[in-house]
Amino acid sequence: MPSMPHTPGPNTPGQAGPGQTTPGQAHELARTGAAVLLDVREAAEFTAGHAPGALHLPLIGLVAGVPLPPEAAGRTVLAICRSGNRSQRAAEVLAGRGVQVLNVAGGMSAWALSGLPVTTPGGSAGHVI
């Protein structure tokens, strides 16, 4: 597996938390197929605008035990939400399931501010809500 740029996440006693990555690094990892983006926002947020190619699984479903989409099986997951808070929780849940996961720091807000593409399910330009 390729080396992934990130900063370590907060540590809990006896266990390292999930790491973090920047929107630019996440975009490159997803673009090259080294990882898959998992958007954990609610459906309306995802529909308004998400990163191209991102998979969708709201945090509430993830916490309830819904499995990852098949396209994410066995792959490094880049968890993303609007600001990075819900995706941090998602990253913790996924790490607990043994998934290699990074939280995208700043979420879709930072993604859009970085000038990275935001799209709708239909392929038109989207926006972050």
MDTraj code that builds the backbone (N, CA, C; nanometers):
import mdtraj as md
import numpy as np

residues = "MET PRO SER MET PRO HIS THR PRO GLY PRO ASN THR PRO GLY GLN ALA GLY PRO GLY GLN THR THR PRO GLY GLN ALA HIS GLU LEU ALA ARG THR GLY ALA ALA VAL LEU LEU ASP VAL ARG GLU ALA ALA GLU PHE THR ALA GLY HIS ALA PRO GLY ALA LEU HIS LEU PRO LEU ILE GLY LEU VAL ALA GLY VAL PRO LEU PRO PRO GLU ALA ALA GLY ARG THR VAL LEU ALA ILE CYS ARG SER GLY ASN ARG SER GLN ARG ALA ALA GLU VAL LEU ALA GLY ARG GLY VAL GLN VAL LEU ASN VAL ALA GLY GLY MET SER ALA TRP ALA LEU SER GLY LEU PRO VAL THR THR PRO GLY GLY SER ALA GLY HIS VAL ILE".split()
xyz = np.array([
    [0.0842, -0.1172, 0.0000],
    [0.0000, 0.0000, 0.0000],
    [0.0889, 0.1237, 0.0000],
    [0.0544, 0.2272, -0.0784],
    [0.1387, 0.3452, -0.0850],
    [0.1395, 0.4203, 0.0472],
    [0.2492, 0.4891, 0.0699],
    [0.2597, 0.5733, 0.1874],
    [0.1610, 0.6879, 0.1734],
    [0.0911, 0.7182, 0.2813],
    [-0.0096, 0.8228, 0.2747],
    [0.0282, 0.9378, 0.3657],
    [0.0323, 1.0595, 0.3109],
    [0.0647, 1.1739, 0.3939],
    [-0.0488, 1.2033, 0.4901],
    [-0.0160, 1.2196, 0.6135],
    [-0.1171, 1.2553, 0.7122],
    [-0.0483, 1.2967, 0.8405],
    [-0.1276, 1.3521, 0.9282],
    [-0.0789, 1.3811, 1.0613],
    [-0.1494, 1.2878, 1.1564],
    [-0.0802, 1.2455, 1.2610],
    [-0.1448, 1.1540, 1.3542],
    [-0.2654, 1.2193, 1.4197],
    [-0.3615, 1.1369, 1.4499],
    [-0.4794, 1.1851, 1.5204],
    [-0.4557, 1.1834, 1.6695],
    [-0.5550, 1.2246, 1.7454],
    [-0.5401, 1.2246, 1.8897],
    [-0.5262, 1.0816, 1.9417],
    [-0.4488, 1.0668, 2.0442],
    [-0.4283, 0.9343, 2.1017],
    [-0.5235, 0.9122, 2.2179],
    [-0.5709, 0.7902, 2.2289],
    [-0.6450, 0.7481, 2.3459],
    [-0.5552, 0.6485, 2.4172],
    [-0.5768, 0.6245, 2.5439],
    [-0.4866, 0.5347, 2.6154],
    [-0.4716, 0.4001, 2.5447],
    [-0.3469, 0.3702, 2.5077],
    [-0.3175, 0.2399, 2.4478],
    [-0.3542, 0.2275, 2.3008],
    [-0.4077, 0.3332, 2.2398],
    [-0.4506, 0.3214, 2.1005],
    [-0.4382, 0.4558, 2.0303],
    [-0.3803, 0.4542, 1.9121],
    [-0.3712, 0.5765, 1.8328],
    [-0.5037, 0.5985, 1.7615],
    [-0.5458, 0.7217, 1.7555],
    [-0.6680, 0.7542, 1.6831],
    [-0.6409, 0.7607, 1.5348],
    [-0.7469, 0.7742, 1.4562],
    [-0.7283, 0.7861, 1.3115],
    [-0.6473, 0.9109, 1.2769],
    [-0.5728, 0.9029, 1.1695],
    [-0.4947, 1.0171, 1.1242],
    [-0.5805, 1.1156, 1.0472],
    [-0.5175, 1.2238, 1.0056],
    [-0.5835, 1.3288, 0.9303],
    [-0.5092, 1.3480, 0.7990],
    [-0.5796, 1.4013, 0.7015],
    [-0.5188, 1.4381, 0.5750],
    [-0.5821, 1.5685, 0.5284],
    [-0.5140, 1.6388, 0.4423],
    [-0.5685, 1.7641, 0.3894],
    [-0.6616, 1.7354, 0.2719],
    [-0.7474, 1.8318, 0.2381],
    [-0.8309, 1.8117, 0.1198],
    [-0.7481, 1.7862, -0.0068],
    [-0.6391, 1.8580, -0.0245],
    [-0.5557, 1.8381, -0.1433],
    [-0.4959, 1.6985, -0.1487],
    [-0.4477, 1.6505, -0.0357],
    [-0.3923, 1.5147, -0.0303],
    [-0.5023, 1.4121, -0.0540],
    [-0.6200, 1.4351, 0.0046],
    [-0.7325, 1.3429, -0.0142],
    [-0.7736, 1.3376, -0.1608],
    [-0.7794, 1.4539, -0.2253],
    [-0.8156, 1.4594, -0.3670],
    [-0.7186, 1.3752, -0.4495],
    [-0.5898, 1.3895, -0.4227],
    [-0.4884, 1.3157, -0.4989],
    [-0.4981, 1.1652, -0.4714],
    [-0.5174, 1.1277, -0.3463],
    [-0.5294, 0.9850, -0.3125],
    [-0.6519, 0.9223, -0.3796],
    [-0.7635, 0.9953, -0.3802],
    [-0.8846, 0.9432, -0.4443],
    [-0.8690, 0.9411, -0.5959],
    [-0.8098, 1.0465, -0.6513],
    [-0.7921, 1.0557, -0.7971],
    [-0.7069, 0.9418, -0.8511],
    [-0.6038, 0.9047, -0.7771],
    [-0.5136, 0.7988, -0.8222],
    [-0.5628, 0.6589, -0.7861],
    [-0.6714, 0.6500, -0.7094],
    [-0.7240, 0.5201, -0.6699],
    [-0.6565, 0.4609, -0.5481],
    [-0.5684, 0.5386, -0.4831],
    [-0.4998, 0.4890, -0.3637],
    [-0.5934, 0.4807, -0.2438],
    [-0.7062, 0.5522, -0.2503],
    [-0.8031, 0.5533, -0.1411],
    [-0.9393, 0.5902, -0.1988],
    [-1.0414, 0.5753, -0.1168],
    [-1.1772, 0.6085, -0.1590],
    [-1.2357, 0.7095, -0.0599],
    [-1.3027, 0.8122, -0.1136],
    [-1.3687, 0.9118, -0.0299],
    [-1.5033, 0.8583, 0.0169],
    [-1.5320, 0.8753, 0.1454],
    [-1.6614, 0.8366, 0.2016],
    [-1.7229, 0.9595, 0.2663],
    [-1.8284, 1.0108, 0.2052],
    [-1.8980, 1.1285, 0.2555],
    [-2.0011, 1.0820, 0.3573],
    [-1.9899, 1.1316, 0.4816],
    [-2.0771, 1.0849, 0.5896],
    [-2.1839, 1.1879, 0.6260],
    [-2.2059, 1.2873, 0.5379],
    [-2.3102, 1.3869, 0.5626],
    [-2.4478, 1.3289, 0.5314],
    [-2.5503, 1.4040, 0.5663],
    [-2.6872, 1.3631, 0.5374],
    [-2.7138, 1.3728, 0.3867],
    [-2.8202, 1.3065, 0.3411],
    [-2.8507, 1.2964, 0.1977],
    [-2.8641, 1.4329, 0.1305],
    [-2.9324, 1.5276, 0.1934],
    [-2.9513, 1.6593, 0.1313],
    [-2.8178, 1.7309, 0.1123],
    [-2.7276, 1.7161, 0.2082],
    [-2.5954, 1.7780, 0.1974],
    [-2.5166, 1.7151, 0.0822],
    [-2.5198, 1.5821, 0.0747],
    [-2.4488, 1.5109, -0.0307],
    [-2.5033, 1.5491, -0.1679],
    [-2.6356, 1.5570, -0.1801],
    [-2.6998, 1.5892, -0.3070],
    [-2.6662, 1.7313, -0.3521],
    [-2.6556, 1.8245, -0.2580],
    [-2.6242, 1.9634, -0.2929],
    [-2.4843, 1.9758, -0.3521],
    [-2.3915, 1.8954, -0.3019],
    [-2.2567, 1.8996, -0.3560],
    [-2.1615, 1.8122, -0.2784],
    [-2.0869, 1.7312, -0.3519],
    [-1.9895, 1.6403, -0.2911],
    [-1.8659, 1.6311, -0.3810],
    [-1.7632, 1.5691, -0.3281],
    [-1.6418, 1.5473, -0.4067],
    [-1.6713, 1.4444, -0.5162],
    [-1.6229, 1.4673, -0.6374],
    [-1.6454, 1.3702, -0.7448],
    [-1.5968, 1.2305, -0.7044],
    [-1.6806, 1.1316, -0.7305],
    [-1.6445, 0.9937, -0.7016],
    [-1.6648, 0.9511, -0.5577],
    [-1.7074, 1.0433, -0.4711],
    [-1.7269, 1.0085, -0.3299],
    [-1.8433, 0.9106, -0.3143],
    [-1.8242, 0.8161, -0.2245],
    [-1.9313, 0.7253, -0.1846],
    [-2.0086, 0.7932, -0.0730],
    [-2.1336, 0.7518, -0.0507],
    [-2.2161, 0.8167, 0.0507],
    [-2.2672, 0.7153, 0.1521],
    [-2.2417, 0.7437, 0.2793],
    [-2.2976, 0.6664, 0.3897],
    [-2.3065, 0.7606, 0.5088],
    [-2.4267, 0.8085, 0.5417],
    [-2.4398, 0.9025, 0.6526],
    [-2.3853, 0.8442, 0.7835],
    [-2.3319, 0.9324, 0.8661],
    [-2.2737, 0.8913, 0.9937],
    [-2.3722, 0.8110, 1.0768],
    [-2.4977, 0.8506, 1.0796],
    [-2.5965, 0.7797, 1.1608],
    [-2.6059, 0.6319, 1.1203],
    [-2.5973, 0.6048, 0.9897],
    [-2.5995, 0.4666, 0.9428],
    [-2.4726, 0.3930, 0.9805],
    [-2.3607, 0.4598, 0.9663],
    [-2.2317, 0.3994, 1.0004],
    [-2.2282, 0.3607, 1.1484],
    [-2.2734, 0.4521, 1.2344],
    [-2.2758, 0.4262, 1.3788],
    [-2.3715, 0.3112, 1.4103],
    [-2.4800, 0.3003, 1.3329],
    [-2.5784, 0.1934, 1.3539],
    [-2.5306, 0.0578, 1.3016],
    [-2.4131, 0.0546, 1.2374],
    [-2.3581, -0.0723, 1.1921],
    [-2.3749, -0.1027, 1.0449],
    [-2.4264, -0.0073, 0.9681],
    [-2.4397, -0.0291, 0.8242],
    [-2.2997, -0.0531, 0.7669],
    [-2.2832, -0.1581, 0.6864],
    [-2.1501, -0.1839, 0.6298],
    [-2.1105, -0.0794, 0.5264],
    [-1.9816, -0.0708, 0.5035],
    [-1.9303, 0.0183, 0.3999],
    [-1.9838, -0.0239, 0.2640],
    [-1.9976, 0.0709, 0.1712],
    [-2.0342, 0.0324, 0.0346],
    [-1.9309, -0.0661, -0.0202],
    [-1.9726, -0.1595, -0.1058],
    [-1.8799, -0.2607, -0.1592],
    [-1.7553, -0.2008, -0.2238],
    [-1.7683, -0.0827, -0.2852],
    [-1.6539, -0.0203, -0.3510],
    [-1.5428, 0.0191, -0.2530],
    [-1.5757, 0.0251, -0.1240],
    [-1.4773, 0.0640, -0.0220],
    [-1.4129, -0.0563, 0.0458],
    [-1.4638, -0.1754, 0.0189],
    [-1.4130, -0.2956, 0.0858],
    [-1.2637, -0.3146, 0.0602],
    [-1.1883, -0.3288, 0.1674],
    [-1.0456, -0.3566, 0.1576],
    [-0.9620, -0.2383, 0.1131],
    [-1.0201, -0.1198, 0.1062],
    [-0.9471, -0.0013, 0.0601],
    [-0.9294, 0.0973, 0.1747],
    [-0.8323, 0.1848, 0.1598],
    [-0.8168, 0.2946, 0.2541],
    [-0.9323, 0.3906, 0.2328],
    [-0.9947, 0.4342, 0.3425],
    [-1.1106, 0.5217, 0.3375],
    [-1.0700, 0.6613, 0.3848],
    [-1.1155, 0.7612, 0.3120],
    [-1.0971, 0.9016, 0.3488],
    [-1.2339, 0.9541, 0.3896],
    [-1.2566, 0.9694, 0.5189],
    [-1.3865, 1.0138, 0.5697],
    [-1.3962, 1.1652, 0.5577],
    [-1.5099, 1.2123, 0.5044],
    [-1.5294, 1.3562, 0.4857],
    [-1.6728, 1.3939, 0.5209],
    [-1.6887, 1.5129, 0.5811],
    [-1.8208, 1.5685, 0.6101],
    [-1.8161, 1.7161, 0.5736],
    [-1.8934, 1.8009, 0.6385],
    [-1.8906, 1.9446, 0.6061],
    [-1.7691, 2.0136, 0.6663],
    [-1.7419, 1.9858, 0.7957],
    [-1.6354, 2.0593, 0.8641],
    [-1.5233, 1.9720, 0.9194],
    [-1.5433, 1.8421, 0.9219],
    [-1.4420, 1.7517, 0.9761],
    [-1.4792, 1.6898, 1.1090],
    [-1.5895, 1.7341, 1.1711],
    [-1.6293, 1.6795, 1.3003],
    [-1.6983, 1.5429, 1.2885],
    [-1.8019, 1.5354, 1.2040],
    [-1.8704, 1.4064, 1.1860],
    [-1.7772, 1.3031, 1.1242],
    [-1.6922, 1.3475, 1.0323],
    [-1.6010, 1.2523, 0.9684],
    [-1.4951, 1.2023, 1.0667],
    [-1.4594, 1.2822, 1.1661],
    [-1.3672, 1.2340, 1.2694],
    [-1.4334, 1.1210, 1.3468],
    [-1.5598, 1.1392, 1.3812],
    [-1.6347, 1.0332, 1.4513],
    [-1.6454, 0.9097, 1.3614],
    [-1.6733, 0.9302, 1.2335],
    [-1.6814, 0.8182, 1.1388],
    [-1.5480, 0.7459, 1.1296],
    [-1.4386, 0.8217, 1.1274],
    [-1.3051, 0.7613, 1.1199],
    [-1.2783, 0.6766, 1.2437],
    [-1.3221, 0.7239, 1.3591],
    [-1.3041, 0.6464, 1.4821],
    [-1.3836, 0.5160, 1.4763],
    [-1.5070, 0.5232, 1.4272],
    [-1.5901, 0.4029, 1.4137],
    [-1.5248, 0.3049, 1.3167],
    [-1.4806, 0.3553, 1.2025],
    [-1.4193, 0.2678, 1.1023],
    [-1.2885, 0.2082, 1.1519],
    [-1.2075, 0.2879, 1.2198],
    [-1.0823, 0.2357, 1.2755],
    [-1.1119, 0.1232, 1.3740],
    [-1.2199, 0.1378, 1.4501],
    [-1.2623, 0.0327, 1.5429],
    [-1.3031, -0.0949, 1.4717],
    [-1.3423, -0.0831, 1.3463],
    [-1.3782, -0.1997, 1.2643],
    [-1.2568, -0.2559, 1.1902],
    [-1.1400, -0.1948, 1.2116],
    [-1.0185, -0.2432, 1.1467],
    [-0.9932, -0.1849, 1.0089],
    [-1.0662, -0.0797, 0.9734],
    [-1.0500, -0.0160, 0.8431],
    [-0.9354, 0.0845, 0.8512],
    [-0.8502, 0.0889, 0.7493],
    [-0.7487, 0.1936, 0.7413],
    [-0.8198, 0.3192, 0.6950],
    [-0.8175, 0.4238, 0.7776],
    [-0.8992, 0.5416, 0.7525],
    [-0.8261, 0.6678, 0.7949],
    [-0.8513, 0.7741, 0.7183],
    [-0.8035, 0.9076, 0.7511],
    [-0.9224, 1.0023, 0.7475],
    [-0.9217, 1.1005, 0.8369],
    [-1.0226, 1.2050, 0.8373],
    [-0.9723, 1.3198, 0.7502],
    [-1.0596, 1.3725, 0.6638],
    [-1.0225, 1.4872, 0.5816],
    [-1.0445, 1.6133, 0.6661],
    [-0.9348, 1.6750, 0.7090],
    [-0.9401, 1.7923, 0.7960],
    [-1.0120, 1.9077, 0.7276],
    [-1.1064, 1.9658, 0.7970],
    [-1.1809, 2.0797, 0.7425],
    [-1.2989, 2.0417, 0.6559],
    [-1.3088, 1.9139, 0.6193],
    [-1.4231, 1.8633, 0.5446],
    [-1.4452, 1.9288, 0.4088],
    [-1.5704, 1.9209, 0.3635],
    [-1.6054, 1.9750, 0.2316],
    [-1.5936, 2.1267, 0.2272],
    [-1.6066, 2.1928, 0.3417],
    [-1.5879, 2.3381, 0.3432],
    [-1.4448, 2.3715, 0.3021],
    [-1.3471, 2.3038, 0.3626],
    [-1.2067, 2.3260, 0.3278],
    [-1.1783, 2.2776, 0.1856],
    [-1.2428, 2.1683, 0.1453],
    [-1.2279, 2.1149, 0.0096],
    [-1.2645, 2.2237, -0.0927],
    [-1.3838, 2.2827, -0.0749],
    [-1.4307, 2.3850, -0.1689],
    [-1.3419, 2.5092, -0.1626],
    [-1.3015, 2.5501, -0.0419],
    [-1.2145, 2.6674, -0.0281],
    [-1.0782, 2.6451, -0.0933],
    [-1.0377, 2.5182, -0.1063],
    [-0.9111, 2.4849, -0.1717],
    [-0.9239, 2.4863, -0.3238],
    [-1.0457, 2.5106, -0.3729],
    [-1.0673, 2.5149, -0.5178],
    [-1.0849, 2.3781, -0.5810],
    [-1.1081, 2.2769, -0.4981],
    [-1.1281, 2.1419, -0.5508],
    [-1.2715, 2.1267, -0.5997],
    [-1.2956, 2.0341, -0.6939],
    [-1.4281, 2.0239, -0.7547],
    [-1.5358, 1.9747, -0.6580],
    [-1.6546, 2.0329, -0.6742],
    [-1.7745, 1.9937, -0.5995],
    [-1.8819, 1.9694, -0.7045],
    [-1.9456, 1.8542, -0.6978],
    [-2.0416, 1.8147, -0.8003],
    [-2.1714, 1.7642, -0.7370],
    [-2.2746, 1.7519, -0.8182],
    [-2.4012, 1.6929, -0.7750],
    [-2.4084, 1.5506, -0.8318],
    [-2.5037, 1.4693, -0.7837],
    [-2.5170, 1.3343, -0.8405],
    [-2.5390, 1.3358, -0.9919],
    [-2.5978, 1.4424, -1.0469],
    [-2.6198, 1.4527, -1.1908],
    [-2.4986, 1.5005, -1.2685],
    [-2.3934, 1.5407, -1.1963],
    [-2.2711, 1.5812, -1.2634],
    [-2.2527, 1.7309, -1.2831],
    [-2.3523, 1.8108, -1.2413],
    [-2.3348, 1.9556, -1.2542],
    [-2.2583, 2.0096, -1.1344],
    [-2.2203, 2.1363, -1.1430],
    [-2.1465, 2.1989, -1.0330],
    [-2.2355, 2.2024, -0.9085],
    [-2.1775, 2.1647, -0.7961],
    [-2.2515, 2.1621, -0.6697],
    [-2.1992, 2.2670, -0.5753],
    [-2.2605, 2.2735, -0.4589],
    [-2.2149, 2.3641, -0.3537],
    [-2.2282, 2.2948, -0.2192],
    [-2.1497, 2.3414, -0.1239],
    [-2.1464, 2.2800, 0.0095],
    [-2.2478, 2.3493, 0.0988],
    [-2.3338, 2.2686, 0.1603],
    [-2.4295, 2.3231, 0.2574],
    [-2.4033, 2.2601, 0.3930],
])
top = md.Topology()
chain = top.add_chain()
for i, resn in enumerate(residues, 1):
    res = top.add_residue(resn, chain, resSeq=i)
    for name in ("N", "CA", "C"):
        top.add_atom(name, md.element.get_by_symbol(name[0]), res)
traj = md.Trajectory(xyz[None], top)
